[in-house]
Amino acid sequence: MKQILVSGAIILRTNPTTGKKEIFATQRGYGELKDGWEIPGGKLEPGESPEQCIVREIREELATEIRTERILDTIEYDYPAFHLTMHCILCTIVSGDLQLLEHEAARWLSKETLRSVDWLPADRLILDKIEELLD
């Protein structure tokens, strides 16, 4: 089975209006998983660490500079056509305003709204840990 290794950014902020913690979710705009919601990110390039990958991917896909805090978890999931290994990395924004260059839509989600979008199957596996962050 094909193996795909990716990093995903769990971009955390405190909402300036409500004071609630939120994470940034994006809706895929391409590929066989189009329209599914995910934590943004992408594939590791040869010789790249998970942290280097996610900084590059968020710069390329969202025109934003982030700082990595720590790997929250590593998810393993078998899709029909490939096995996915996803490093879920807790991040904060350094600069930029999250421009959607490759995604259809995006939302900031609080603990109350976290499960209101149709998450991709692999991404659902990290939601419990994200909920703990949003307390």
N, C-alpha and C positions, 0 to 999 in steps of 0.2 A: 504494500500500500504506500502511496506517495506520502512523504512527511513534509509538513509545512511548519516552520518555526517563526513565530511572530512575537512582537511586543505590543501591549495595549496600554494606553495612558488613562489612568484613573485620575482625571484632573479635578482637584478638589478646591472649592472656594467657599467663603461665607458670603451669602447673599447680602449686598449692601442695604437692601430695603427691609428684609424680614429678619436678618441675623441668623437664618438657618444655613446649615452646611448643605452643599449641593455638589453633584458631579456632572460632568459634561458628557452627553451621549450623542452619537451621530447616526444618521440613517444612510446605509450604503446606497450609492448611486450607480453601481455597476456590478457585473458578474452574476454568477448563479445565485448568490445570496442577496441580490439587489432588493432594496426596500426593508431589509431587516435592520434592527437597531443594534448598535455595538458600542463598546468603548473604542475610541479611535486609535489607530496604530497601523502597523504593517510588518512586512517580512524583514527578517534580519539579513543583512548582506554578509558575505564571507569576511571573517575576521572582526566582525562588529560585536560588541557586547549588547545585551538587551537594553541597557541604559543609553548607549550611543545610538542604537536603532530608534528608540522612541523619541529622542530629541530631534533626530533627523526627520523622522516621519511626520511629526507634528509641525515642524518648520515647513516641510513640503506640502502637506495636505491642508494645514490650517493657518499658515503664515504667522505662527506664534512661537515664541521662545519659551521653553519650559525648563524647570529644574526637577530632576528626579529626586525623590525622597528615599524610597525603598521599594523592593519587590514585595508586593502584598501577598501574592500567591502565584503558582504556575499551574495552569489548567491543561489537562489532557482530554481531548475529545475526538471521537471517530465520526467524521462526516462520511457519507456514502463513498465519496471519491478520494478522500485523503484523511490522514491523521494530523490533527492540529495540536501543537504545543504552544501555549500562549503565556508569556510572562506578563502578569498584570502589575503595572508599576504605578505607585502613588506619586503624583506630580503636582506642582504648582506653577502658575503662570508667572514668568519673569517680565515679558513684554509682548505686545500684540493684542489683537482683538478677535481671534478665532474666526477667520474668514473661511467660508465653505468653498474650497477649491475643487474637491472631488466628491463631496457628499450632497445628498438631496435636502437634508434638513438636520437640525440639531436642537437640543433642549438641555437646559439645566434642570436636573432632577433632584428633589429632596427625598428624604426617607419616605414621605407620604406619597410621592409621585413616582418613585423608582420603578415600580412594576407596572406603570401605566402605558409603557411602550412594548412593542412586540420584539423582544430581545432575540438575537440569534441563539441557537441552542448552547453553544460553547460559552457564550457570555452569561447565560443564566446561572452557570456554575459559580460565578464570583459574586452574585448579588447578595448572598447572606453576609459575606465579609464587608461588602460595600455598605450595607445597612448598619453594621456596627460602627463604621467610620462616621456615618451621618447622625449618630446619636448626639 
